[in-house]
Amino acid sequence: MSVKIITVGEDILTANEEKARANQNRLDKHGILTINIMSSPGAGKTSLLLGTISRMKDKCRIAVIEGDVASSVDAEKINEQGVAVVQINTAGGCHLDANMVESALNNLSLENTDLLFIENVGNLICPNAFLLGEHKRVMISSMPEGDDKPLKYPAMFADTDVVLLNKIDLKPHLDFNVDGFKKSVIGLNPDVIIFSISCKTGEGLEAWLSWLESAIKDRKDR
């Protein structure tokens, strides 16, 4: 009698991809651009969201799904901006998955949404392996983390549409090789778009916002 081998990881990812496709189809019916934001803890995901919302909320209808291991601290900050937000606590899980996002979608007014941000759990190991139904992926890397992050976590940088190099206001105080960082990222992901930004000062955000507005228009025109 032969031994049956079950590869659990593949089964989990296959089921997740099916649910992610269903999520995306649902979002497409409403013409919603959905962006999965990933980074390590403290790189600036919530700061980016707050800065983006303050500049975009009068131009489009925004909603946010907040992913975190515990607490609703970030969701409360988003809620103060007058934006619809749903908190997902993973209770120790290191990433969001499509089932979690489906539950969050059930608690959002999709007919009143143009742009949906999903703030993934702060982690550079596995979030990119789990599709959520997003249309675009944005990876944030901050200067204090060092310019070698793409070399240490290549999968995260290889599987994204946009890389935001955040906290560039700190460059005078850091030994960070910007050209080397960009070369490493492009070597992993030749089609990636890279924006250098500071969520603190606002430097570089206009280029990011211009890209975002173009992506929203493209989604609506489909």
Secondary structure, DSSP 8 states (H G I E B T S, - for coil): -------HHHHHHHHHHHHHHHHHHHHHHTT-EEEEEEESTTSSHHHHHHHHHHHHTTTS-EEEEEEESS--HHHHHHHTTT-EEEEEE-TT-SS--HHHHHHHHTTS-GGG-SEEEEE--S-SSSGGGS--S-SEEEEEEEGGG-TTHHHHSHHHHHS-SEEEEE-GGGGGGS---HHHHHHHHHHH-TT-EEEE--TTT-TTHHHHHHHHHHHHHHHHH-
